[in-house]
Amino acid sequence: MPGRTRHLPERKTMDLLERTYVREMVRGIRLIGGRWARNLISPRDTEHEILDRKGPSEVTTIDYPDERAPISSDYRGMHRLTFREDGRPRCVACFMCSTACPANCISIEAGEYEDDPIEKFPVLFEIDELKCIVCGFCVEACPKDAIRMDTRWSSRPTLDRGTAIWSKEQLIENSRPIGPTIPEGLDGSSRLESREHERLEMKRKERAPGSEEKLEERLGPDRRR
Amino acid sequence: MAAVNPPASEIGGLQEETLQSRRAVGGEGSGRRSRLSPLRLARAVVLVGVVFGAAAGLILTIVFGLAHLLGIGGTEWVGLLNIVGVAFILVMMTATLLIVAERKWSARMQNRVGPSRARLFRNEKWAFYGIPHLAADGLKMIFKEDFVPPGAARLVFSLAPVLAFVPAFALIAVVPVGPDIMAFGTEVRFQVARIDMGILFIFAVASVAVFGATLAGWSANNNFGMLGALRAAAQMISYEVALALTLVGVIIVFQTIRLEEIAAFQDGTMWGGLIPAWGIFFQPFALILFLAAAFAEVKRAPFDLPEAESEIIGYFVEYSGMKFGLFMFAEFIEIVALSALIVVLFFGGWSIPWVSHEALQSWLAIDVGLGTDWAALAAAFVGLFAFIAKMMFFVWLQMVIRWSFPRFRYDQIMNLGWKALLPLSLVNLVVTAAAVVLDPTLSLALAIGLGQAFLLIVVIISADSPKRGMMAAAQHDHPQEVSCST
């Protein structure tokens, strides 16, 4: 099909000067040497949100274990069990998550409240983080918003397999800094999300005016449902 | 535009913003929002000066101080002191620091942080620009398994690293790093060996280095090692021809092959003090050829085919531990030795342009009032400082070139060596010889050299700024977006 033919840009043949490579060498040395000097003697800007650097130091990477880039609000990693105002887990031991789990890493044992003939609760709720494939199906399956993966950290490496199995108490502990979860729909968003929003607002104010669009562009639209 | 085609406009908008901001602030085409702070630049320059001065002072102290204390001034024993002062302090230390510098500087050139994990203490204030990595590297290499592959020729396998290391190190023996001085009744030179052979010694020793690489690859019983060895042999022997022939022009101009005499000659001036009698003003073209040939001899990018870490690991593929360390270290020592050689042959060695050693010495003795002895020492310090500064510039240049340019293809290497460098160095040789024969006062040779230098400078100035080049490329690739922004 002739209409689809794409013509590559015509390739320029090198002139004699270019083929001697001397001028090209000088050009390269100027560019790389200049970058070397700038990056060597100017202080590194540790603001990792900036991709298009214009300062004297153009170093974009971070000194990893000492500095860490903030984890995106979209990140899903370590599980947490949400809890109610009175401290009980929101989980009702319906086994939806462990059924949905393709890696079979959730084991639940159900128990019944003495005063409540209908609702159950998990006596045992364990997640083997070594088996977990971080697919998020458990979160999707949960009818009570009882399990989430928005702690923004992953299960840490261990030297002992036993410590990679997280108990119910530990999983609830993961939710503690966030506080008891108000069910979705009552105020539209969880507290974690509003905190995230606050953080972004702070950042926006800190940065010089005019850079707001760039930050927005960089973070992208909120893809949460 | 945004309404018509959202994704395209997004990309275009980004570029537009980038280009606009670059254009808006740059002024003289710098395109940077904030420039290098002059204070930091000054601080860096002072720091570098202090380091160079410390090195010069250390060499002066060791060579002159010990010679004076032991009363061996003027004898051949001074050479022994120079092994400590020049070979160990200057060359060995620089090469050792280059191991870290290569990693740290390449990181800076590529906008990275670079190695910073080896520290004296846990705090990152103790990272010292990654210099503790020296110790980490050394310890690592010493404690690695000393592996000899099955089927290897054991003796040759063990000998090859030494054969690669020793010639690189021996190169520095004939290089004078400072002026001869006479102070407090002690006569001292800053050169390990003062021999008649001079440049010939360098040719001879440099050509031994090829054995190290070739035997290493051959003895390891490894196909890739063998390939690397073949490449090394072909490349190094090819370039040795051009290397030697370019230097013949220098020999003709200076009419000696003793490096200390070449350095002393360059201390003077030509045309009644108008131009320093440096090799570069006589032989700028030979300098370019020599640089190319010398880089090929060191076997570093863009001439690193024998190593070629991305295709064959190279002639030292089977080496581990300190044997590999010797190859690596030999490379860095070669860089330093080569830079020293370039400085002595083309950039006046320890001399300062327009100020001769005698003039400086008498100025220091009489006008500053240091007295003859201290003036001689101070002049020697200045000479050593000048040499170290020039040498480090060429070390830096080799680093930048290594991290700037892609590796040549094999046929390009051979074409460059045999079809370009060899004939051009022959032409240079003939022209230089004719000029010296026609005018033994070297005025004609200098005029020809300056003409060549002028041509080279025109070529170099005609190179537009790299950033403007990129701008032009961006305009070429995305003419629409750019036209929107203007």
Interface residues (C-beta under 8 A of the other chain):
Chain A: L17 T20 V22 R23 E24 M25 V26 R27 G28 I29 R30 L31 I32 G33 G34 R35 W36 A37 R38 N39 L40 I41 S42 R44 D52 R53 K54 G55 P56 E58 V59 T60 T61 I62 D63 P65 D66 K214 E217
Chain B: L14 E17 T18 S21 R22 V25 G31 R32 R33 S34 R35 L36 S37 R40 L41 R43 A44 W105 R108 M109 N111 R112 V113 S116 R117 E124 I288 W396 L397 V400 I401 W403 S404 F405 L456 V459 I460 S462 A463 D464 S465 P466 K467 G469
